[in-house]
Amino acid sequence: MAKAAPHGANVPPKVIVKKVYIEGHGGHHGGAWKVAYADFVTAMMAFFLLLWLLGATDENKRKGIADYFAPTLIDSHSKGIGGSGPMGGESIMSNNKTGPQAAAARLASMGVSASRETQGPQSGFGKKGSVRSTPASRAEDAKSFEAMRRQVMAQIAGSAQLAKLASHVRFVRTEDGMRIDLVDSADYSMFAMGTTALDPRAAELIGLIAASIRATPNPIMIRGHTDSVPYGDPRAMNNWTLGTGRAEATRRRLALGGIPEGRFERIEGVADREPMIGDAPMDPRNRRVAITLLYRRGAFGS
């Protein structure tokens, strides 16, 4: 006979069953989807960045970007560099790894200069100044410069108008060639004061110089110099614009005298930065125009 339930009630006792589930291997792979998702988002970002670059750049820019990211590789088999072993065909004591039997030399074989027999004459070793002129051409130019100087001075002396300007013309041999200085003084100015208008006698003198150098092939450089007397309003006119304007006015007068345009190599205005009378920057002799006949250029290394 069954035992009576507690409290006198004839009810069977309750049975509670507790089930415990143990996860097998889920803990090792719970975050794998996050890594895959991050890779996917990164790939999509790179893809949209590529689309933006394609739409925002032209052909030249795209080529530049492609060249920047293009790897520079060396075909070791075709170049004969290294080998298939772990040390690239070299021993651990090798001095370099850049060529077949490179360990026999202290320098890499790729860094050795080619022999002089395979190069042109003085290839890469031209003497200083050889690009501008050769000794032979410089000597020839020096003779023509001297002949031009004598011719100009003789013509000035033979003209009653220009003879008064003889002291204003100076010939100076320089490293670049022959410089002809047309210099002002306290009594005479080649240009009207503060302007780029040539005095008639100065224009005639420059025309005489043009006729004397017309037959020569030498390039011409013109520089305009001023004194340091300031202007009232430097924004409207200053010594830089004045020097440059006077150099250009001289070029135009030489061109009218028959000098071809291709011979003018440089037109410069240097203001008062290179005074002839250094201790007196306001001296009128600092106002001048310098016409330089340059030495002819030579071939590099010749």
C-alpha positions as CSV (number, residue, x, y, z in Angstrom):
1,M,0.0,0.0,0.0
2,A,1.5,3.4,-1.1
3,K,2.6,5.8,1.5
4,A,0.3,8.7,2.0
5,A,1.2,11.9,0.5
6,P,2.3,14.8,2.8
7,H,-0.4,16.7,4.5
8,G,-2.7,13.8,4.2
9,A,-3.4,14.3,0.4
10,N,-3.3,11.2,-1.7
11,V,-1.2,12.9,-4.6
12,P,2.0,11.3,-6.0
13,P,5.2,13.3,-5.5
14,K,6.5,15.6,-8.3
15,V,9.7,14.6,-10.1
16,I,11.8,17.4,-11.6
17,V,14.2,16.5,-14.4
18,K,17.1,18.9,-15.2
19,K,18.8,18.6,-18.6
20,V,22.2,20.2,-19.1
21,Y,23.5,20.6,-22.7
22,I,27.2,21.0,-23.3
23,E,28.4,22.8,-26.4
24,G,31.0,20.8,-28.4
25,H,33.2,23.1,-30.6
26,G,31.1,26.2,-31.0
27,G,33.4,28.4,-28.9
28,H,36.2,28.2,-31.5
29,H,34.2,29.5,-34.5
30,G,31.8,32.0,-32.9
31,G,33.7,35.1,-34.4
32,A,34.7,33.7,-37.8
33,W,31.8,35.5,-39.5
34,K,33.1,38.9,-38.2
35,V,36.4,38.4,-39.9
36,A,34.8,37.4,-43.1
37,Y,32.5,40.4,-43.0
38,A,35.4,42.8,-42.3
39,D,37.2,41.4,-45.3
40,F,34.1,41.9,-47.4
41,V,33.7,45.5,-46.3
42,T,37.4,46.2,-46.9
43,A,37.1,44.7,-50.4
44,M,34.0,46.8,-51.2
45,M,35.7,50.0,-49.9
46,A,38.7,49.3,-52.2
47,F,36.3,48.6,-55.1
48,F,34.4,51.9,-54.7
49,L,37.6,53.8,-54.2
50,L,38.8,52.3,-57.5
51,L,35.5,53.4,-59.2
52,W,36.0,56.9,-57.8
53,L,39.5,57.1,-59.1
54,L,38.4,55.9,-62.6
55,G,35.8,58.6,-62.7
56,A,37.7,61.5,-61.2
57,T,41.0,61.2,-63.2
58,D,42.0,61.4,-66.8
59,E,44.1,59.0,-68.8
60,N,47.5,60.6,-67.9
61,K,46.7,60.6,-64.2
62,R,45.5,57.0,-64.3
63,K,48.8,56.0,-66.0
64,G,50.8,57.8,-63.3
65,I,48.9,56.0,-60.6
66,A,49.4,52.7,-62.3
67,D,53.1,53.4,-62.7
68,Y,53.4,54.3,-59.1
69,F,52.0,50.9,-58.0
70,A,53.6,48.8,-60.7
71,P,56.4,46.7,-59.1
72,T,59.9,46.8,-60.5
73,L,61.1,43.3,-60.8
74,I,64.3,41.8,-62.1
75,D,64.3,38.5,-64.0
76,S,67.2,36.8,-62.2
77,H,67.4,34.0,-64.7
78,S,67.7,36.2,-67.8
79,K,70.0,38.6,-66.0
80,G,72.2,35.8,-64.6
81,I,71.7,37.0,-61.1
82,G,71.8,34.6,-58.2
83,G,70.4,31.0,-58.4
84,S,67.7,28.7,-57.2
85,G,69.3,28.0,-53.8
86,P,68.4,29.6,-50.5
87,M,71.4,32.0,-50.8
88,G,70.8,32.9,-54.4
89,G,73.8,31.1,-55.6
90,E,76.2,32.8,-53.2
91,S,77.9,31.7,-50.1
92,I,77.2,33.2,-46.7
93,M,80.6,35.0,-46.9
94,S,79.8,36.6,-50.2
95,N,80.3,40.4,-50.5
96,N,77.3,40.9,-52.8
97,K,74.5,39.1,-54.4
98,T,74.1,41.0,-57.7
99,G,75.6,39.0,-60.5
100,P,77.2,35.7,-61.5
101,Q,80.3,35.1,-59.5
102,A,79.8,38.5,-57.9
103,A,81.5,37.4,-54.7
104,A,84.9,37.6,-56.6
105,A,84.6,41.4,-56.6
106,R,84.3,44.0,-53.8
107,L,81.7,46.0,-55.8
108,A,78.5,44.7,-57.4
109,S,79.0,43.9,-61.1
110,M,75.9,46.1,-61.9
111,G,77.7,49.1,-60.3
112,V,80.9,48.9,-62.4
113,S,81.2,51.6,-65.0
114,A,81.4,50.5,-68.6
115,S,84.8,50.6,-70.2
116,R,86.0,53.7,-71.9
117,E,86.3,51.8,-75.2
118,T,82.5,51.3,-75.3
119,Q,81.8,55.0,-74.7
120,G,82.1,58.1,-76.8
121,P,85.0,60.5,-76.5
122,Q,85.0,62.0,-73.0
123,S,81.5,60.5,-72.4
124,G,80.2,62.1,-69.2
125,F,83.6,63.7,-68.5
126,G,83.5,66.9,-70.7
127,K,85.6,69.8,-69.5
128,K,83.9,72.6,-67.6
129,G,82.5,75.1,-70.1
130,S,82.7,72.8,-73.1
131,V,79.0,72.9,-73.6
132,R,79.2,76.7,-74.2
133,S,82.2,76.9,-76.4
134,T,85.4,75.2,-77.6
135,P,88.9,76.6,-77.2
136,A,89.1,77.0,-81.0
137,S,85.8,78.8,-81.3
138,R,86.6,81.1,-78.3
139,A,89.9,82.1,-80.0
140,E,88.1,82.8,-83.2
141,D,85.4,84.8,-81.5
142,A,88.0,86.8,-79.6
143,K,89.6,87.9,-82.9
144,S,86.3,88.9,-84.3
145,F,85.4,90.8,-81.1
146,E,88.6,92.8,-81.3
147,A,88.1,93.6,-85.0
148,M,84.5,94.7,-84.2
149,R,85.8,97.0,-81.4
150,R,88.3,98.7,-83.7
151,Q,85.7,99.2,-86.3
152,V,83.2,100.7,-83.9
153,M,85.7,103.1,-82.4
154,A,87.0,104.2,-85.8
155,Q,83.5,105.0,-87.0
156,I,82.7,106.9,-83.8
157,A,85.9,108.9,-84.2
158,G,85.0,109.7,-87.8
159,S,81.5,111.1,-86.9
160,A,81.2,114.6,-85.6
161,Q,78.0,113.7,-83.8
162,L,79.2,110.4,-82.2
163,A,82.8,111.5,-81.4
164,K,81.3,113.3,-78.3
165,L,80.0,109.9,-77.1
166,A,83.4,108.1,-77.3
167,S,83.9,108.3,-73.6
168,H,80.5,106.8,-73.0
169,V,81.3,103.5,-74.8
170,R,83.4,100.9,-73.1
171,F,84.5,97.5,-74.4
172,V,85.1,94.9,-71.7
173,R,86.3,91.3,-72.2
174,T,84.4,89.0,-69.9
175,E,84.2,85.2,-69.2
176,D,81.0,85.1,-71.4
177,G,82.3,87.2,-74.3
178,M,82.7,90.9,-75.2
179,R,80.6,93.4,-73.3
180,I,79.8,96.8,-74.7
181,D,78.8,99.3,-72.0
182,L,76.8,102.4,-73.0
183,V,77.3,104.6,-69.9
184,D,75.6,107.8,-68.8
185,S,77.4,110.7,-67.1
186,A,76.4,113.8,-65.3
187,D,76.3,115.7,-68.6
188,Y,74.6,113.2,-70.9
189,S,72.1,110.3,-70.6
190,M,71.4,107.7,-73.2
191,F,67.7,107.8,-72.3
192,A,65.4,110.6,-71.4
193,M,65.4,110.9,-67.6
194,G,63.2,108.3,-66.0
195,T,62.0,106.9,-69.3
196,T,62.9,104.3,-71.9
197,A,63.0,106.8,-74.8
198,L,66.4,106.7,-76.5
199,D,68.3,109.9,-77.2
200,P,68.8,110.4,-81.0
201,R,72.6,110.2,-80.7
202,A,72.3,107.1,-78.5
203,A,70.0,105.5,-81.1
204,E,72.5,106.3,-83.9
205,L,75.3,104.8,-81.8
206,I,73.3,101.5,-81.2
207,G,72.6,101.4,-84.9
208,L,76.3,101.7,-85.6
209,I,77.0,98.8,-83.2
210,A,74.2,96.7,-84.9
211,A,75.9,97.2,-88.3
212,S,79.2,96.1,-86.9
213,I,77.9,92.9,-85.2
214,R,75.3,92.0,-87.9
215,A,77.6,89.6,-89.7
216,T,78.7,87.7,-86.6
217,P,76.9,84.6,-85.5
218,N,77.3,85.2,-81.7
219,P,74.3,85.2,-79.4
220,I,73.5,88.6,-77.7
221,M,72.6,89.4,-74.1
222,I,71.4,92.8,-73.0
223,R,71.2,94.1,-69.4
224,G,69.7,97.3,-68.2
225,H,71.2,99.0,-65.2
226,T,70.0,102.0,-63.2
227,D,71.2,104.2,-60.3
228,S,69.5,103.9,-56.9
229,V,67.5,107.2,-57.1
230,P,64.0,106.1,-56.0
231,Y,60.7,107.0,-57.6
232,G,57.8,108.7,-55.9
233,D,55.4,105.8,-56.3
234,P,57.4,102.5,-56.8
235,R,54.1,100.7,-57.7
236,A,53.8,102.7,-60.9
237,M,57.4,102.8,-61.9
238,N,60.6,101.5,-60.3
239,N,64.2,100.8,-61.1
240,W,63.4,97.2,-62.1
241,T,60.9,98.1,-64.7
242,L,63.1,101.0,-65.9
243,G,66.1,98.8,-66.3
244,T,64.1,96.1,-68.1
245,G,62.4,98.6,-70.3
246,R,65.7,100.2,-71.4
247,A,67.2,96.8,-72.2
248,E,64.1,96.0,-74.3
249,A,64.4,99.4,-76.1
250,T,68.0,98.6,-76.9
251,R,67.0,95.2,-78.3
252,R,64.4,96.9,-80.6
253,R,67.0,99.3,-81.9
254,L,69.4,96.5,-82.6
255,A,66.6,94.6,-84.4
256,L,65.9,97.7,-86.5
257,G,69.6,97.6,-87.4
258,G,69.3,94.2,-88.9
259,I,70.0,91.8,-86.0
260,P,67.9,88.7,-86.4
261,E,65.5,87.9,-83.5
262,G,67.0,84.4,-83.0
263,R,70.3,85.9,-81.8
264,F,68.8,87.6,-78.7
265,E,69.4,85.1,-76.0
266,R,68.7,87.1,-72.8
267,I,67.1,90.4,-72.0
268,E,67.5,91.4,-68.3
269,G,66.8,94.4,-66.0
270,V,69.0,94.4,-62.9
271,A,68.0,97.8,-61.5
272,D,70.6,99.2,-59.2
273,R,71.9,95.8,-57.9
274,E,75.2,95.8,-59.8
275,P,76.5,99.4,-59.6
276,M,79.6,100.4,-61.5
277,I,80.5,102.9,-58.8
278,G,79.8,100.8,-55.7
279,D,80.5,103.4,-53.1
280,A,78.2,105.9,-54.8
281,P,75.0,104.1,-55.8
282,M,73.3,107.3,-57.0
283,D,76.2,108.2,-59.3
284,P,74.8,108.7,-62.9
285,R,77.5,106.4,-64.3
286,N,75.6,103.5,-62.8
287,R,73.0,104.1,-65.4
288,R,74.0,102.0,-68.3
289,V,73.0,99.4,-70.9
290,A,75.4,96.4,-71.4
291,I,75.3,94.6,-74.8
292,T,77.3,91.4,-74.5
293,L,78.4,89.3,-77.5
294,L,78.5,85.8,-76.1
295,Y,80.8,83.1,-77.2
296,R,79.3,80.5,-79.5
297,R,78.2,77.3,-78.0
298,G,80.1,74.1,-78.7
299,A,79.0,70.4,-78.7
300,F,79.3,68.7,-75.3
301,G,82.7,67.2,-74.7
302,S,84.1,68.6,-77.9
